[in-house]
Amino acid sequence: MSDGNDQQFMFLTYGFEKPTPEIMAAWGAWFKELGDRIVDQGHFPVGFEISAEGQKELPMASDSITGFVVVSASNLEEAKKMATSNPYVSSIRGYQIMRMG
């Protein structure tokens, strides 16, 4: 439960696997476990990269960033604990969010 002094962390999920009922159930259970600690969430159905070399489309693959969840946590250790219980496809990365301004 949030105490008003929480920080926000973004979890980025990596990897793509065609969803099965078991995968969807595992994700549903994880979201339920996080409950009101979830600030925002979503997935990335398409992607692109723009660099000095030009532009390219980013297909869904094992190394794709496929989604995100922003959570509220007391500290880094609590955020890590939340991420550890995630039913990730390939991996999950977490970053503390520092707002500008």
C-alpha positions as a printed Julia matrix, in Angstrom:
101×3 Matrix{Float64}:
  0.0     0.0     0.0
  1.3     3.46   -0.89
  2.33    5.77    1.96
  2.51    8.93   -0.16
  6.33    8.96   -0.2
  6.69    6.25   -2.8
  8.87    6.43   -5.88
  7.88    5.25   -9.33
  9.64    2.51  -11.25
  9.15    1.37  -14.84
  9.4    -2.31  -15.67
 10.14   -3.08  -19.33
  9.34   -6.6   -20.46
 11.47   -8.22  -23.16
 10.69  -11.03  -25.53
  7.69  -12.12  -27.51
  5.88  -15.42  -27.31
  2.43  -16.11  -28.71
  0.09  -15.82  -25.71
 -1.43  -19.02  -24.41
 -4.18  -19.31  -21.79
 -1.49  -20.25  -19.24
  0.64  -17.19  -20.05
 -2.39  -14.9   -19.88
 -3.43  -16.4   -16.53
  0.08  -15.88  -15.11
  0.11  -12.24  -16.22
 -3.39  -11.69  -14.82
 -2.29  -13.09  -11.46
  0.79  -10.82  -11.43
 -1.28   -7.7   -12.21
 -3.74   -8.69   -9.46
 -0.82   -9.16   -7.03
  0.47   -5.63   -7.79
 -3.04   -4.22   -7.38
 -3.17   -0.51   -6.65
  0.62   -0.23   -6.91
  0.2    -0.11  -10.71
  0.36    3.48  -11.95
  0.25    2.72  -15.68
  0.74   -0.21  -18.04
  0.72   -1.05  -21.72
  2.26   -3.04  -24.54
  4.1    -2.16  -27.74
  2.46   -3.75  -30.81
  4.8    -2.0   -33.28
  8.15   -0.3   -33.02
 10.75    1.61  -34.96
 14.28    2.9   -34.48
 15.71    6.13  -35.89
 19.47    6.64  -35.83
 22.21    8.31  -37.84
 22.11    5.26  -40.14
 18.42    5.81  -40.93
 15.14    4.25  -39.9
 14.12    0.65  -39.39
 11.06   -1.22  -38.23
 11.39   -3.3   -35.04
  9.6    -6.64  -35.42
  8.3    -8.65  -32.48
 11.12  -11.01  -31.53
 12.88  -12.55  -28.54
 14.88   -9.35  -27.97
 11.98   -6.89  -28.43
 10.72   -4.59  -25.69
  7.11   -5.75  -25.62
  5.49   -3.9   -22.73
  5.78   -1.72  -19.68
  4.34   -1.38  -16.21
  4.87    1.69  -14.01
  4.59    0.89  -10.31
  4.72    2.78   -7.06
  7.23    1.38   -4.55
  8.77    2.53   -1.27
 12.29    1.9    -2.51
 14.45    0.03   -5.01
 14.34   -3.21   -3.03
 10.55   -3.25   -2.99
 10.48   -2.6    -6.74
 12.9    -5.49   -7.31
 10.67   -7.77   -5.25
  7.66   -6.8    -7.38
  9.6    -7.44  -10.59
 10.9   -10.8    -9.37
  7.39  -12.24   -9.24
  6.68  -11.2   -12.86
  5.97  -14.07  -15.3
  8.31  -12.48  -17.87
  8.74  -13.96  -21.32
 12.52  -13.42  -21.74
 13.4   -10.89  -19.04
 12.22   -7.79  -17.24
 14.23   -4.62  -16.64
 13.39   -2.02  -14.04
 14.26    1.67  -13.93
 13.55    4.3   -11.32
 11.64    7.23  -12.82
 12.93   10.72  -12.1
 10.56   13.39  -13.32
 12.0    16.59  -14.8
 10.58   19.94  -13.74
